[in-house]
Amino acid sequence: MLLSHTPPVTKENDTSSQARKQIHTNAMGAYTITPQTPLAAPQNQYLIDYNTWISKALEARDLPPMPCTSIRPMLLQEAEVLEQIESRRLAIPLGEVRWEREGVGGSATSTNGLHGSKGKAKEGDRKQLTPGQAALRRTALMSIIQMIESLEPLLKEASGKSMDEWDRWCGNLMTDLLKNNGTCWGECLEVGAWWAKKKDPNSDSNT
């Protein structure tokens, strides 16, 4: 879950690649994950249940329950053969978030999510989602729901629920997430990309 915070904003004349990425991330209504990003366990009980059950199922199969936190260390372990190790992680909220509507950091907000003077979307300026931002978050929410549905055999086994109990739990999950805005505290989907370049063995031998 993403906690309330004021993320970094880009400077007016900053045209670096990192600044452009941040501007695009802001405009999407997503959040860049850095070591300083405040994250916590979800408050939604159904997502708490899901996290508990999927962790139990994966650990029983010797699989990491949180691969996003382990991929970069795995690449760094191969530093002798890899270079230019990079990554990018984003948190996509699953819907409207309370602390966004309240205006994190006391920033002024325009109705389209863009900073009025600069034309750049600032992460602290989101009291109202644009149609594109809302669509992205709805897609993230549906991805979570569909993933839970596809993992039904594993989750039902880990939870110990009967078929009737499972169907009832799933029905309540759908109602809470799709109709009751059950993710308003900042529950989010994390997505990421990691990449590296293999070192040229010939260049190493010449040094």
Secondary structure by P-SEA (a helix, b strand, c coil): ccccccccccccccccaaaaaaaaaaaacbbbbcccbbbbccccaaaaaaaaaaaaaaaaacccccccccaaaaaaaaccccccccbbbbbbbcccccccccccccccccccccccccccccccccccccaaaaaaaaaaaaaaaaaaaaaaaaaaaaacccaaaaaaaaaaaaaaacccccccccbbbbbbbbbbbbccaaaaaac
